[in-house]
Amino acid sequence: MRTLSVVDPTTAATLGGIAGLALGGVAMAAIRLSDRATRSEVVSAPTPSLPPGVGEVLSVLRSSGILVDASDRVVNNSPAAVAHGLVRGQELVHAEMLGLAREVRRDGLIRESEFVLQNGLGEGRLVVSARVAPLGADHVLLLVEDRSQAHRVEQVRRDFLANVSHELKTPVGGISLLAEAVRAAQDDPEAVARFATRIGVESTRLTHLVKEIVELSRLQGTDVVSNPEIVDVGACAADAVERCRLIAEEHDIELVLHADAGCEVWGEAELVTTAVRNLVGNAIAHSENGARVGVSVRRPAEHLIAISVTDQGAGIAVEEQERIFERFYRVDTARSRATGGTGLGLAIVKHVVDNHGGQVSVWSEVGRGSTFTISLPTVARSHVPALPPTGASAPVAMPPESIEPPERPLTPVRGHR
């Protein structure tokens, strides 16, 4: 028969406290283990990964490729995107492109758009065409093409058409008015003779303008000479001087020519002659009566032929020098009109030189005159065109001894804007 023992109340309370502490410890340990498991799950949760091969493709793109994630952070991009100032760190620089990326992410539709963006901190503008598409579930891909050059070419084309229309209106309108004046003055022989002379002047100017427009269009249609041959540059310069001698004598301007023997290039003789003639004619038009115009042909380096034309005119201001090879651009509009200039002569020179693989440069100082220099690659011994060495610059123009030479190097012309 078992005997029940009575537990002391104090002992019972002590045992209860110990049991409570033990249960509390177990509960805290369970909570901590649960927290650790939760944090482990969060850390080990998979992050959105890039589709395979995207990074390699972006690294070789010539255009700007940009990949952004769900938080608008740039996670990868091509080198061109940084070079064009579209990406800075992990951010898209331009809000317009960021807004387009968000629209694509929202509805998943591919979008294309063209933007005119500010280029850096200056006033320059960057014209780009952007195609934006979703890539996977978490990324958006932006492919951006720089269209600035094409935009400038289109602008030049529009300006050219507008300028041609304006230039043609002047002689055509003049001929029309003079014809009406002849009709009204048919009983006055002196007036008829005077108006007829003016009609001849305007028709000559119109013929010259149309001829130069056709010549410029032909030069712009090709980047190289179609049927090249060995050209004696000295003979071309002599021919150009002879063609300009009559107009020079009318203005009492002395033409001085010095040409070294054996200066040959690979190209088209008539085009080289046209380029030199345009420079000589330009020098005559901007020189005062009794002045001198010097023409020299020399070999300043093994691979280069330099043709320099120097005048003693008023000179060209620095801010004008980069624009003088633009079509229809005139430094002195009134003087150009008086001499019958079309504003296309130097543009033709620029295209002729470009087509022959050379470059044209100018040195000028207000009050001291100007020196234009054409630099062309010489003919190699194997009778194939020899390009100038990489990094070679235009030589300093050294006009004939009778013309004061410049004291500083020529400024290379950057071409059309």
C-alpha positions in Angstrom: 0.0 0.0 0.0 1.5 3.3 -1.2 1.8 6.3 1.0 1.2 9.9 -0.4 3.7 12.4 0.7 2.9 16.1 0.9 5.3 18.5 -0.9 6.4 21.6 0.9 4.8 24.7 -0.6 8.2 26.5 -0.8 9.7 23.6 -2.7 6.8 23.5 -5.1 7.2 27.2 -5.9 10.9 26.8 -6.5 10.4 23.9 -8.9 7.6 25.8 -10.7 10.0 28.8 -11.2 12.7 26.5 -12.6 10.3 24.9 -15.0 9.1 28.3 -16.2 12.6 29.5 -16.8 13.4 26.4 -18.8 10.3 26.8 -20.9 11.1 30.5 -21.5 14.6 29.6 -22.6 13.3 27.0 -25.0 10.8 29.5 -26.5 13.5 32.2 -26.9 15.8 29.7 -28.6 12.9 28.7 -30.9 12.3 32.3 -31.8 16.0 33.0 -32.6 16.2 29.9 -34.8 13.1 31.0 -36.6 14.6 34.5 -37.2 17.8 33.0 -38.5 15.9 30.7 -40.9 13.9 33.7 -42.2 17.0 35.8 -42.7 18.7 32.9 -44.4 15.7 32.5 -46.8 15.9 36.3 -47.6 19.6 36.2 -48.3 19.4 33.1 -50.4 16.4 34.4 -52.4 17.4 34.5 -56.1 18.2 38.0 -57.5 17.1 38.8 -61.1 20.0 37.7 -63.4 20.9 38.9 -66.8 20.0 36.8 -69.8 23.0 34.8 -71.0 25.2 36.6 -73.5 23.8 40.1 -73.0 27.0 41.4 -71.4 29.2 40.1 -74.2 26.9 41.7 -76.9 26.8 45.0 -75.2 30.6 45.1 -74.8 31.1 45.0 -78.6 28.3 47.3 -79.8 29.4 50.4 -81.7 26.1 52.0 -80.8 24.9 52.8 -77.3 23.3 49.8 -75.5 21.9 50.3 -72.0 20.3 47.7 -69.7 18.3 48.9 -66.7 16.6 46.9 -64.0 13.3 47.2 -62.2 14.6 50.0 -60.0 15.8 52.1 -63.1 19.4 51.2 -62.2 21.9 50.7 -65.1 23.3 47.2 -64.7 25.2 47.0 -67.9 26.0 49.2 -70.9 28.2 49.5 -74.0 31.3 51.8 -74.0 29.6 54.1 -76.5 26.8 54.9 -73.9 29.4 56.4 -71.6 31.3 58.2 -74.4 28.1 59.9 -75.6 27.2 61.0 -72.1 24.0 58.8 -71.8 25.1 56.9 -68.7 26.8 58.3 -65.6 27.7 55.6 -63.0 24.5 53.5 -62.7 22.1 56.2 -63.8 20.5 57.2 -67.0 21.5 60.9 -67.5 18.5 62.0 -69.6 15.0 62.0 -68.1 13.4 61.6 -71.5 15.0 58.2 -72.0 14.3 57.1 -68.5 10.6 58.0 -69.0 10.5 55.9 -72.1 12.1 52.9 -70.3 9.4 53.1 -67.6 6.6 53.1 -70.2 8.0 50.0 -71.8 8.4 48.3 -68.4 4.8 49.1 -67.5 3.1 47.7 -70.6 5.8 45.5 -72.2 5.4 47.2 -75.6 8.5 48.0 -77.8 8.9 51.7 -78.5 11.0 53.9 -80.8 11.5 57.6 -80.5 14.0 60.3 -81.5 15.4 62.8 -79.0 17.4 66.0 -79.1 19.5 65.8 -76.0 21.8 68.3 -74.4 25.4 67.2 -74.9 27.2 67.7 -71.6 27.1 71.0 -69.8 27.5 73.2 -72.9 25.0 74.3 -75.6 25.7 71.4 -77.9 22.9 69.1 -78.9 22.9 65.3 -79.5 20.3 63.9 -81.9 19.6 60.2 -81.1 17.2 57.5 -82.2 16.2 55.1 -79.4 14.6 51.7 -79.6 13.5 50.4 -76.2 12.3 46.8 -75.5 11.6 44.6 -72.4 14.3 42.0 -71.8 13.1 39.2 -69.6 10.9 39.9 -66.7 13.0 42.4 -64.8 15.1 44.4 -67.4 14.6 46.9 -70.1 17.1 47.3 -73.0 17.7 50.6 -74.7 19.5 50.7 -78.1 20.5 54.3 -79.0 21.9 55.4 -82.3 23.7 58.8 -82.7 21.9 60.6 -85.6 23.7 63.9 -85.1 25.8 63.6 -88.3 22.8 62.6 -90.4 20.8 65.4 -88.9 23.5 67.9 -89.8 23.8 66.5 -93.3 20.0 66.9 -93.8 20.2 70.4 -92.5 23.0 71.2 -94.9 20.9 69.8 -97.7 18.0 72.0 -96.9 20.2 75.0 -96.5 21.8 74.2 -99.9 18.5 74.0 -101.7 17.3 77.3 -100.0 20.6 79.0 -101.0 20.4 77.7 -104.6 16.9 79.0 -104.9 17.9 82.4 -103.5 21.1 82.7 -105.6 19.2 81.8 -108.8 16.5 84.3 -108.2 18.9 87.2 -108.3 20.3 86.9 -111.9 17.0 85.5 -113.3 15.1 88.4 -111.7 17.6 90.8 -113.0 17.4 89.5 -116.6 13.6 89.7 -116.5 13.6 93.3 -115.3 16.3 94.3 -117.8 14.3 92.7 -120.6 11.3 94.8 -119.6 13.5 97.9 -119.5 14.8 97.2 -123.1 11.2 96.8 -124.3 10.2 100.1 -122.7 13.3 102.0 -124.1 13.2 100.6 -127.6 13.2 104.2 -129.0 16.4 105.0 -127.0 19.4 103.3 -128.6 21.8 104.3 -125.8 19.5 102.9 -123.1 19.0 99.7 -125.0 22.7 99.2 -125.4 23.2 99.9 -121.7 20.5 97.4 -120.6 21.7 94.8 -123.1 25.2 95.0 -121.6 23.7 94.5 -118.1 21.7 91.5 -119.5 25.0 90.0 -120.7 26.6 90.5 -117.3 23.7 88.8 -115.5 23.5 85.9 -118.0 27.3 85.3 -117.6 26.8 85.3 -113.8 23.9 82.9 -114.1 25.9 80.6 -116.4 28.8 80.6 -114.0 26.5 79.8 -111.0 24.8 76.9 -112.8 28.2 75.5 -113.9 29.5 75.6 -110.3 26.4 74.0 -108.9 26.7 71.2 -111.4 30.4 70.8 -110.6 29.8 70.7 -106.9 27.0 68.2 -107.3 29.2 66.0 -109.3 32.0 66.2 -106.7 29.6 65.4 -103.9 28.3 62.3 -105.7 31.6 60.4 -105.1 34.2 60.2 -102.4 37.2 59.4 -104.7 38.3 60.2 -108.2 36.7 57.7 -110.7 39.5 57.5 -113.3 42.8 58.5 -111.6 46.0 59.1 -113.4 49.4 60.6 -112.7 49.0 64.4 -112.6 51.8 67.0 -112.9 50.8 69.5 -110.2 53.2 72.2 -111.5 51.6 72.0 -115.0 48.1 72.3 -113.4 49.2 75.3 -111.4 50.6 77.0 -114.5 47.4 76.3 -116.4 45.3 77.7 -113.6 47.5 80.9 -113.5 47.1 81.4 -117.3 43.3 81.1 -117.0 43.3 83.8 -114.4 45.9 86.1 -116.0 43.3 88.2 -118.0 41.2 89.1 -115.0 44.4 89.8 -113.0 45.7 92.2 -115.7 42.3 94.0 -115.7 42.9 94.8 -112.0 46.7 95.4 -112.4 47.5 92.4 -110.2 50.8 90.6 -110.7 50.7 86.8 -110.7 53.9 85.1 -109.4 54.4 81.3 -109.9 57.1 79.0 -108.6 56.8 75.3 -109.1 59.3 72.6 -108.3 59.8 69.9 -110.9 58.6 66.4 -110.3 55.6 67.2 -108.1 53.1 64.5 -109.1 50.0 63.2 -107.5 47.4 60.5 -108.3 44.1 62.0 -109.5 42.4 64.0 -112.2 44.3 66.9 -113.8 41.2 69.0 -114.6 39.9 68.9 -111.1 43.3 69.8 -109.6 43.5 72.8 -112.1 40.0 73.8 -111.1 40.9 73.8 -107.4 44.0 76.0 -108.0 42.2 78.3 -110.3 39.4 78.8 -107.7 42.0 79.8 -105.1 43.8 82.1 -107.5 40.6 83.7 -108.6 39.6 84.1 -105.0 42.9 85.8 -104.2 42.5 88.2 -107.1 39.0 89.1 -106.1 40.1 90.0 -102.6 43.2 91.9 -103.5 43.5 95.6 -104.2 44.7 96.9 -107.6 48.5 96.8 -108.0 48.9 93.9 -105.5 50.6 90.5 -106.0 49.3 87.0 -105.8 51.8 84.2 -105.3 51.4 80.6 -106.3 53.9 77.9 -105.3 54.1 74.1 -105.8 56.7 72.3 -103.7 57.4 69.0 -101.8 57.7 69.8 -98.1 57.8 66.2 -97.1 58.5 62.9 -98.9 54.9 61.9 -99.1 53.3 65.4 -99.6 52.8 67.9 -102.3 51.9 71.4 -101.2 50.2 74.0 -103.4 50.1 77.5 -101.7 48.2 80.6 -102.9 49.0 83.8 -101.1 47.4 87.2 -101.5 48.0 90.7 -99.9 44.3 91.3 -99.3 42.4 92.5 -96.2 42.7 89.0 -94.5 40.1 86.9 -92.8 39.1 87.2 -89.2 39.7 84.1 -87.0 35.9 83.5 -86.4 35.3 83.5 -90.2 38.1 81.1 -91.1 36.2 77.9 -90.2 33.2 78.9 -92.3 34.8 80.1 -95.6 34.6 76.6 -97.1 30.8 76.4 -96.6 28.6 76.6 -99.7 27.4 80.2 -100.5 29.2 81.6 -97.5 30.8 85.0 -98.2 33.1 86.9 -95.8 32.4 90.2 -97.7 29.0 89.9 -99.4 29.1 93.3 -101.1 32.6 92.7 -102.6 31.6 89.2 -103.7 28.5 90.5 -105.5 30.6 93.2 -107.2 33.2 90.7 -108.5 30.5 88.2 -109.5 31.4 85.6 -106.9 29.0 82.7 -106.3 30.2 81.6 -102.9 30.8 78.1 -104.2 34.5 78.4 -105.3 36.1 77.4 -102.0 33.4 74.7 -101.4 34.5 73.1 -104.7 38.1 73.3 -103.6 37.3 71.5 -100.4 35.5 68.7 -102.3 38.3 68.3 -104.9 40.9 68.0 -102.2 38.8 65.5 -100.2 38.3 63.4 -103.3 42.1 63.3 -103.9 42.8 62.2 -100.3 44.3 65.5 -99.2 43.4 68.4 -97.0 43.1 72.2 -97.4 44.1 74.7 -94.8 44.2 78.5 -94.4 46.4 81.0 -92.6 45.1 84.5 -92.5 45.5 87.7 -90.5 43.5 90.8 -90.8 45.5 93.5 -92.6 48.2 91.0 -93.8 46.5 88.8 -96.3 45.8 85.1 -96.6 47.6 81.9 -97.6 45.6 78.8 -98.7 47.4 75.6 -98.9 46.3 72.3 -100.6 48.2 69.2 -99.4 48.0 66.1 -101.5 49.7 62.7 -101.2 52.4 62.1 -103.8 52.6 59.3 -106.4 54.3 56.2 -105.0 57.0 54.6 -107.2 54.7 51.7 -107.9 52.2 54.2 -109.4 49.6 53.7 -106.7 48.3 56.5 -104.5 50.5 57.0 -101.4 48.6 58.3 -98.3 50.4 60.7 -96.0 51.7 59.2 -92.8 49.3 58.8 -89.9 49.0 62.0 -87.9 50.7 64.1 -90.6 49.5 67.7 -90.7 49.4 70.2 -93.4 52.7 71.9 -94.0 53.2 75.6 -93.3 52.5 77.6 -96.5 55.6 79.2 -97.9 54.6 81.7 -100.6 57.0 83.0 -103.2 59.8 85.2 -102.0 58.0 88.3 -103.4 55.2 87.6 -100.9 55.7 88.0 -97.2 55.4 84.5 -95.6 53.2 83.9 -92.6 54.7 83.7 -89.1 52.5 81.0 -87.7 51.2 77.6 -88.9 48.1 77.1 -90.9 44.8 76.4 -89.2 43.3 73.1 -90.6 39.8 73.5 -92.0 37.2 71.2 -90.3 34.9 71.0 -93.3 31.2 71.7 -93.8 28.9 72.3 -90.9 
